[in-house]
Amino acid sequence: MSDLKLSNLLEGKPVLIEKDGKSICVTRVGSEVFAIGDTCSHSDASLSEGDVTGFKIECWLHGAEFDLRTGVALTLPAVAPVDVYAVVVDGDSVTVEVK
């Protein structure tokens, strides 16, 4: 998604994008940008509505936490990971790669 701009991504404020039929949660942590599947693996809840602390995002519905870098579920009730997508930052342009 070439219209995603680094300057528009606020630190720790996730955004939801749609690309190739997938809902993706994009989050900026410092100078890094991470992209994970937007739907919590425990329940049908949008992770982009959750809170970010460091490299973790917490699902707003039941409190499950996921690692933004790996997609691994860190806390119950989630046990399954979420998808992780490669992110390319080129100047102010942010591209999420869906394969």
N, C-alpha and C positions, 0 to 999 in steps of 0.2 A: 504494500500500500504506500505509494509514493507521496501521498498528501499528508502523511504524518510528519510533524516537525518536532525536532528536539526542543526547540524554544517554547513549544506549546505544551510539552509534558512537564507537569509540576512534580517536584520531588515527593515521592510517597503517595501520589494521587493517581490510582489506577484509572485507565480508560478502556472502554470496550470498543473493539473494531470487528468488522466482519470481513473476512477474506476467503475466497474460494469456498464459500458455504460453511466456514468455520467461525465460531465466536471465540475471540481471542482477547485476553486481558493483557494490556501493555502497561508496564510500570517503570518509572525512572527511579533509580537509586543512585544518588551522586551523579557521576558522569556516565553510568551504565544504564542500559535499557534492557528489560526482560519481557518475554512474551510467553504466556502459558495459556492452556485451555481455560476458557472463562467459566465453565460449569464445574462446580464442586463435585468430586467423585463420590461423595456421600449422599448428596441430595441435589435436587435440581435448583441450585441457587447460583446467582451470578457472582463470581469472585471479584469482578471489577467494582462491586459495591462494598467490598470488604476493606479492612484496615491494614495498612502496611507498617511493619516495624522491622527495620533493618532489611534483611533479605527474605522476610516472611510475609505472607499475606494470610489474613484470617477471614474465613467465610463468615459473613454476617448472620447466617441463619442458625448454625449450631456450634460455631467457634472452632471448627477444624482449621489447622494451619498447614500451609504448603510452602516449600522452599521455592522461591522465585527462580533460582538458578537451575534446579534439577527437576522440579515438579513433584518431588517426593512429599507424601503426606507425613507431617511431623507430629500431629496430635490427633487423637480420636475426636469425633467418631469416624473420621475418614481413615481408610487404610490403603486405598489404591492411589497411585500417583495420577497427576493430570499431565496432559501433553505439554511438551516444551517446544518452542519454535526459535529458530535462529533469528537474530536481529543484526542488521547491518546499519551502522550509523556513518553517514558520509556528510560531513559538515553539519547542516541543520536538517538534513533529510534522514528519516528513519524508515527502513524497510524491514518488514516481517516476512520471512521466507516460509512458505507452506509447501511441503513436499508430499 
